[in-house]
């Protein structure tokens, strides 16, 4: 049995700006399975966040994956820009070939409550969290010319499982992707594409304070907080042939996270 079951496949992963993020972990996991990887990164956003970003992260990610024996290209791309989804797919096609796997991982999130939300902030969330993945998924499916093996996988955050105070715009825009999954899956099945959504629960990618980790830890029955690698393993499975009969699903992979 080959140790590279996805050898020769091309995967797009959005939002792999930071080495310790979910996007980077997904890139590495798919590369380990033999996939060629094309990822997007947008350090301008991460630089404004408390966790920050190292300017060399994206380049180091691409170099490390290329050194493992598969192709890897990173593209700095603002997914909220007009025409960004079309540009991304054209770049992948020109530089690597036609992709068969799309992972919508990029996200935009700032604190918003009913008392301070603005139209501008709603729009910023919508462009990245809703419009970009919908258009990417649509264009990916239109261009997909395989008879089977197409995969669309979207990362969400369990907005339907309970309240997330302080994240009004985020929950509304990311929640739309969970609602989209079943309908899109039904539409593109005839093209041999599966569509699934993954909620990884609270994941330690560098954004958690020590106080928040202390608060969350007792809610994980396994005694640890979720890691990016936990998400990546599930995405790799959903992208594989073993998951060919799984579509239209929202999978909560949270390590038994206790919400009460």
Buried (B, 14 or more C-beta within 10 A) or exposed (E): EEEBBBEEBBBBBBBBBBBBBBBBBBBBBBBBBBBBBBBBBBBEBBEEEEEEBBEEBBEEBBEBBBEEEBBBBBBEBBBBEEEBBEBBBEBBBEEBBEBBBBBBBBBBBBEBEEEEBEEEBBBBBBBBBBBBBBBBBBBBBEEBEEEEBBBBBBBBBBBEEEEBEEBBBBBBBBBBBBBBBBEBBEEBBEBBBBBBBBBBBBBBBBBBEEEEEEEBEEBBEEEEBBBBEBBBBBBBBBBBEEBEEBBBBBBBBBBEBEEE
